[in-house]
Amino acid sequence: MNNVDLGVRLTLFTRNACPLCDHMAFALELMRPRYDFQYEKVDVDSDPKLANRYGLRVPVLVDEETEICSGHYDPNTIEAYLAAGRT
């Protein structure tokens, strides 16, 4: 198996029935052709520690321990972060 660089790997913390979460996930999909990143959606209600940490702030987009944005989709902040390449 080849070791392929997948670029930036983000985590999007969400919860069910969250229109803001759905909007951010959709917007991230639209950004993927322009930037080299992958993301994983994680439901904060699946883990009490995550629910306690993120609570009502979802959606929260993070790269490892770096919080990129929370509460709503912020295109300028996300695009600036991705354009910088996190390297």
C-alpha atoms as a printed R data frame, in Angstrom:
   type eleno elety resid chain resno       x      y      z
1  ATOM     1    CA   MET     A     1   0.000  0.000  0.000
2  ATOM     2    CA   ASN     A     2   1.360  3.425 -0.958
3  ATOM     3    CA   ASN     A     3   1.849  6.169  1.589
4  ATOM     4    CA   VAL     A     4  -0.257  8.939  0.027
5  ATOM     5    CA   ASP     A     5  -0.330 12.428  1.530
6  ATOM     6    CA   LEU     A     6  -3.970 13.280  2.018
7  ATOM     7    CA   GLY     A     7  -3.298 16.918  2.807
8  ATOM     8    CA   VAL     A     8  -5.003 18.500  5.778
9  ATOM     9    CA   ARG     A     9  -7.278 16.210  7.793
10 ATOM    10    CA   LEU     A    10 -10.023 18.107  9.595
11 ATOM    11    CA   THR     A    11 -12.709 17.063 12.041
12 ATOM    12    CA   LEU     A    12 -16.165 18.594 11.943
13 ATOM    13    CA   PHE     A    13 -17.980 18.176 15.253
14 ATOM    14    CA   THR     A    14 -21.732 18.140 14.656
15 ATOM    15    CA   ARG     A    15 -24.992 16.838 16.051
16 ATOM    16    CA   ASN     A    16 -28.132 15.443 14.454
17 ATOM    17    CA   ALA     A    17 -30.829 17.852 13.301
18 ATOM    18    CA   CYS     A    18 -28.423 20.800 13.254
19 ATOM    19    CA   PRO     A    19 -28.974 23.025 10.196
20 ATOM    20    CA   LEU     A    20 -25.765 24.972 10.888
21 ATOM    21    CA   CYS     A    21 -23.823 21.693 10.936
22 ATOM    22    CA   ASP     A    22 -25.406 20.601  7.660
23 ATOM    23    CA   HIS     A    23 -24.571 23.969  6.097
24 ATOM    24    CA   MET     A    24 -20.910 23.749  7.121
25 ATOM    25    CA   ALA     A    25 -20.593 20.176  5.825
26 ATOM    26    CA   PHE     A    26 -22.131 21.213  2.492
27 ATOM    27    CA   ALA     A    27 -19.845 24.248  2.246
28 ATOM    28    CA   LEU     A    28 -16.787 22.101  2.990
29 ATOM    29    CA   GLU     A    29 -17.773 19.761  0.166
30 ATOM    30    CA   LEU     A    30 -17.903 22.735 -2.198
31 ATOM    31    CA   MET     A    31 -14.419 23.837 -1.071
32 ATOM    32    CA   ARG     A    32 -12.777 20.436 -1.552
33 ATOM    33    CA   PRO     A    33 -11.983 20.862 -5.267
34 ATOM    34    CA   ARG     A    34  -9.941 23.994 -4.485
35 ATOM    35    CA   TYR     A    35  -8.040 22.796 -1.421
36 ATOM    36    CA   ASP     A    36  -6.235 19.604 -0.445
37 ATOM    37    CA   PHE     A    37  -8.157 18.434  2.617
38 ATOM    38    CA   GLN     A    38 -10.276 15.643  3.987
39 ATOM    39    CA   TYR     A    39 -12.704 15.863  6.858
40 ATOM    40    CA   GLU     A    40 -14.528 13.534  9.168
41 ATOM    41    CA   LYS     A    41 -17.872 14.318 10.787
42 ATOM    42    CA   VAL     A    42 -18.178 13.363 14.460
43 ATOM    43    CA   ASP     A    43 -21.489 13.540 16.328
44 ATOM    44    CA   VAL     A    44 -20.775 15.167 19.707
45 ATOM    45    CA   ASP     A    45 -23.767 13.376 21.225
46 ATOM    46    CA   SER     A    46 -22.012 10.038 20.649
47 ATOM    47    CA   ASP     A    47 -19.583 10.789 23.487
48 ATOM    48    CA   PRO     A    48 -20.428 12.596 26.749
49 ATOM    49    CA   LYS     A    49 -16.954 14.186 26.847
50 ATOM    50    CA   LEU     A    50 -17.439 15.665 23.368
51 ATOM    51    CA   ALA     A    51 -20.954 16.843 24.244
52 ATOM    52    CA   ASN     A    52 -19.562 18.529 27.348
53 ATOM    53    CA   ARG     A    53 -16.635 20.079 25.463
54 ATOM    54    CA   TYR     A    54 -18.528 21.414 22.440
55 ATOM    55    CA   GLY     A    55 -22.084 21.643 23.763
56 ATOM    56    CA   LEU     A    56 -24.140 24.160 21.836
57 ATOM    57    CA   ARG     A    57 -21.129 25.561 19.961
58 ATOM    58    CA   VAL     A    58 -21.504 23.056 17.101
59 ATOM    59    CA   PRO     A    59 -20.568 23.007 14.349
60 ATOM    60    CA   VAL     A    60 -16.914 23.127 15.347
61 ATOM    61    CA   LEU     A    61 -14.199 22.612 12.731
62 ATOM    62    CA   VAL     A    62 -10.778 21.561 14.021
63 ATOM    63    CA   ASP     A    63  -7.425 20.446 12.712
64 ATOM    64    CA   GLU     A    64  -5.967 18.218 15.415
65 ATOM    65    CA   GLU     A    65  -6.036 20.578 18.434
66 ATOM    66    CA   THR     A    66  -6.442 23.810 16.423
67 ATOM    67    CA   GLU     A    67  -9.992 25.133 16.390
68 ATOM    68    CA   ILE     A    68 -10.618 26.806 13.041
69 ATOM    69    CA   CYS     A    69 -14.171 28.031 13.578
70 ATOM    70    CA   SER     A    70 -17.290 27.266 15.574
71 ATOM    71    CA   GLY     A    71 -20.967 28.078 15.725
72 ATOM    72    CA   HIS     A    72 -21.368 28.805 12.039
73 ATOM    73    CA   TYR     A    73 -19.633 28.500  8.685
74 ATOM    74    CA   ASP     A    74 -16.979 31.211  8.394
75 ATOM    75    CA   PRO     A    75 -15.712 31.004  4.801
76 ATOM    76    CA   ASN     A    76 -12.971 33.622  5.171
77 ATOM    77    CA   THR     A    77 -11.401 31.940  8.187
78 ATOM    78    CA   ILE     A    78 -11.636 28.435  6.738
79 ATOM    79    CA   GLU     A    79 -10.270 29.429  3.332
80 ATOM    80    CA   ALA     A    80  -7.404 31.400  4.895
81 ATOM    81    CA   TYR     A    81  -6.508 28.386  7.024
82 ATOM    82    CA   LEU     A    82  -6.617 25.970  4.091
83 ATOM    83    CA   ALA     A    83  -4.754 28.338  1.774
84 ATOM    84    CA   ALA     A    84  -1.939 28.597  4.321
85 ATOM    85    CA   GLY     A    85  -1.545 24.840  3.957
86 ATOM    86    CA   ARG     A    86  -0.984 24.279  7.677
87 ATOM    87    CA   THR     A    87   2.654 23.441  7.023
